[in-house]
Amino acid sequence: MDGDSAVPVALDGQFLIVGAPVRGREELRALDGAPVFATVESSGSEPERYFKRLRLAGTVVVLESIETSGRFPPIVCCLTASPGLPTLVQVAPVKGGLFQC
């Protein structure tokens, strides 16, 4: 993991233990409010990967920082291609983290 948007749950340099990517909408709905490892793609750019908390509202997905100070804005994306918004490509549940020694 790289960054501070999940402090104190996960620290910069830790390794995340990630489950299998979810397949259907019911599995995605079960992750609402949970920490996830998400891949987001915008047209014309490389996919970006995030460790965030997933919030689902219909076809709109909000990936919010686990850190609660408000320093890191949420990422708003869609489940299907939509003009002006990135697309959520893949989501996997985060099972835990490992500290570096």
C-alpha positions as CSV (number, residue, x, y, z in Angstrom):
1,M,0.0,0.0,0.0
2,D,1.2,3.5,-0.8
3,G,-0.2,6.7,0.7
4,D,-2.0,8.0,3.9
5,S,-5.7,7.9,3.0
6,A,-6.2,4.8,5.2
7,V,-4.3,5.8,8.3
8,P,-4.7,4.5,11.1
9,V,-6.3,1.3,9.6
10,A,-3.4,0.7,7.3
11,L,-0.1,2.5,7.1
12,D,2.1,3.5,4.2
13,G,4.2,0.5,3.2
14,Q,1.9,-2.2,4.6
15,F,0.8,-5.1,2.5
16,L,-2.9,-5.8,2.1
17,I,-4.5,-9.2,2.1
18,V,-7.1,-9.1,-0.7
19,G,-9.9,-11.7,-1.4
20,A,-11.1,-12.7,-4.9
21,P,-12.7,-10.1,-7.0
22,V,-16.5,-10.0,-6.8
23,R,-18.4,-11.0,-9.9
24,G,-22.1,-9.9,-9.6
25,R,-24.1,-7.0,-8.3
26,E,-25.3,-8.9,-5.3
27,E,-21.7,-9.6,-4.2
28,L,-20.9,-6.0,-4.8
29,R,-23.9,-4.9,-2.7
30,A,-22.6,-7.1,0.2
31,L,-19.4,-5.0,0.2
32,D,-21.3,-1.7,0.7
33,G,-19.5,0.1,3.5
34,A,-16.6,-2.3,3.6
35,P,-12.9,-1.6,2.8
36,V,-12.1,-2.8,-0.7
37,F,-9.3,-2.8,-3.3
38,A,-10.8,-1.2,-6.4
39,T,-9.6,-0.7,-9.9
40,V,-11.0,2.4,-11.7
41,E,-10.5,3.3,-15.3
42,S,-11.0,6.7,-17.0
43,S,-11.1,7.0,-20.8
44,G,-7.7,7.6,-22.2
45,S,-5.7,6.8,-19.1
46,E,-4.2,3.8,-17.3
47,P,-6.3,2.1,-14.6
48,E,-5.8,3.3,-11.1
49,R,-6.0,1.1,-8.0
50,Y,-7.3,2.3,-4.6
51,F,-7.8,1.0,-1.1
52,K,-11.0,2.7,-0.1
53,R,-14.4,2.2,1.6
54,L,-17.1,1.3,-0.9
55,R,-20.4,3.1,-1.0
56,L,-23.0,1.9,-3.5
57,A,-25.9,4.0,-4.8
58,G,-27.5,2.4,-7.8
59,T,-25.1,2.5,-10.6
60,V,-22.9,5.2,-8.9
61,V,-20.1,4.1,-6.7
62,V,-18.3,6.3,-4.2
63,L,-14.9,5.2,-3.0
64,E,-14.2,7.2,0.2
65,S,-11.1,7.4,2.2
66,I,-10.9,5.2,5.3
67,E,-9.1,8.1,7.1
68,T,-11.7,10.5,8.4
69,S,-10.1,13.9,8.5
70,G,-11.5,14.9,5.1
71,R,-8.0,15.5,3.6
72,F,-8.7,13.0,0.8
73,P,-11.7,13.6,-1.5
74,P,-13.9,10.6,-2.5
75,I,-13.7,9.1,-5.9
76,V,-17.0,9.0,-7.7
77,C,-17.4,6.4,-10.5
78,C,-20.0,4.3,-12.3
79,L,-20.5,0.6,-12.8
80,T,-21.0,1.1,-16.5
81,A,-19.3,3.5,-18.9
82,S,-20.7,7.0,-18.4
83,P,-19.5,10.3,-20.0
84,G,-17.5,12.3,-17.5
85,L,-17.1,9.7,-14.8
86,P,-14.6,6.9,-14.5
87,T,-15.7,3.3,-14.5
88,L,-15.3,0.8,-11.7
89,V,-13.5,-2.1,-13.4
90,Q,-12.9,-4.5,-10.5
91,V,-13.5,-4.7,-6.7
92,A,-12.0,-7.2,-4.2
93,P,-12.7,-7.3,-0.5
94,V,-9.8,-6.4,1.8
95,K,-9.3,-9.2,4.4
96,G,-6.5,-7.6,6.4
97,G,-3.0,-6.1,6.4
98,L,0.5,-7.1,7.2
99,F,3.1,-4.9,8.8
100,Q,6.6,-4.7,7.5
101,C,9.3,-5.6,10.0
